[in-house]
Amino acid sequence: MNLKKLGNNISVVRRSLGLTQEDVAFSLNISSTSYAKIERGETNVPFLRLVQIAEYFKIEIVDLVKQNDKFYLKDLISDIKQIQKDINSIHNILSLNHEID
């Protein structure tokens, strides 16, 4: 995913809503510095963070990841597969803990 384009898209939406970076960072419970890095495209944005940003802005995630009207579905699918693996790992850990009890 083109992080610069993603960050720019997020910035455009934020500014169109009349919000500051500090407003968004506070609502996402992250530092202003961390949020600013997202908008500058200096850091990878986990899928769950994209979900939080989209929900906060009340828009669809695809509106954040557009580039020239092409979606980065390959990257989103990869992120979703990783989330599924993480969920399965958590499920397995919880199942083991339940068996021990």
KAZI-V803263 format. One record per helix or strand of 3 or more residues. SS is the DSSP state (hx for helix, st for strand). FROM is the first residue (numbers start at 1). TO is the last residue. If there is no record, write none. Layout:
ss:SS from:FROM to:TO
ss:SS from:FROM to:TO
This chain:
ss:hx from:3 to:16
ss:hx from:21 to:28
ss:hx from:32 to:40
ss:hx from:47 to:57
ss:hx from:61 to:65
ss:hx from:73 to:100
